[in-house]
Amino acid sequence: MAMNDSISITTRCRSLRTPRKRALALVEFVAHRETQRIGALDILVVDSPEMAEMNQAYLQHSGTTDVISFELSEPGEPIVGQL
């Protein structure tokens, strides 16, 4: 299985174009540079109002933020997570 088969990118922000190939290349580059393997990675691109809702719901922080991440893997295992 190619690494990008285990990476999912979903865009729910109509005003922002998400260049899928560039995003996949960036994730693969960072994983390689950090000597990490990716088991499964889900990336969700949302607008500021939805990010603010998620920030409040999951982290109990007010307002928006750039990234919220959830690591679901065990130490030493391939990365499984959500961004």
N, C-alpha and C positions, 0 to 999 in steps of 0.2 A: 504494500500500500504506500503510495506517495504521501509525503508529509502533509501536503495541502488537502488530501482527502479527509484528514482528521481535524480540519479547521473550517468552521462554519462562520460566515459573515452574513448578518441580517441587517438591513437598513430600514428603519421606521421613520426616518427624517427625509421628507420629500424635497426639502430645500437644499440638501447637501448631497452632492454626488460622491459616492464611495468607490474609488478605483480598486476593484477587487484584486486584480493581478498585482498591483503595487502593494496593497495591504498584505497579501499572502507572502510576497517576496520579503517585506519588512519583518514579518513574524518569523519566517524561516531564517533570515539573516541574524536576527537577535538570538534565536534559539541556538543557532550554530556558534555564534560568538561567545555565548554563555555556556557552551557545551551541555545543553539541555535537550532532551527529547520531548516531543509533544505527543501525548496520548490522545487528547481531545481538547479542543479549544473552541468555545463559542464566543463570537464577538458580535455585540449588538450596538448599532449606531442609532442614537436617539437625539431629539432636539432638546433644548435647554429646559422647557417646562417638564418634559418627561424625566429628564435626568434629575431635576429637583425633586420630583415625586419619588423616584427610586432612592435618592440620597436620604430622604426623610424616612421612607419605609424600611430600608435595610440598615442604615447607619445612624438614624435619628439625628441627622445634621440638617440644618436649614439651608436652603438655596441650592444652586447647581454646583457641579464640580466637573473636572475634565474626564476622570476615569474612576469607575468603581470596579474592583476586581474581587473575584472569589476563587481562591485556590482550593480545589477539591481533591488533590492528589496527596499521597503519603510521601514523606521524605525519601529521597532516593529513587522514586518511581518517575516514569514519564509525566510531564505536566498535564494535568487535567484541570480545566478551569473555565471561568466565564469573565468576560470583560464587557 
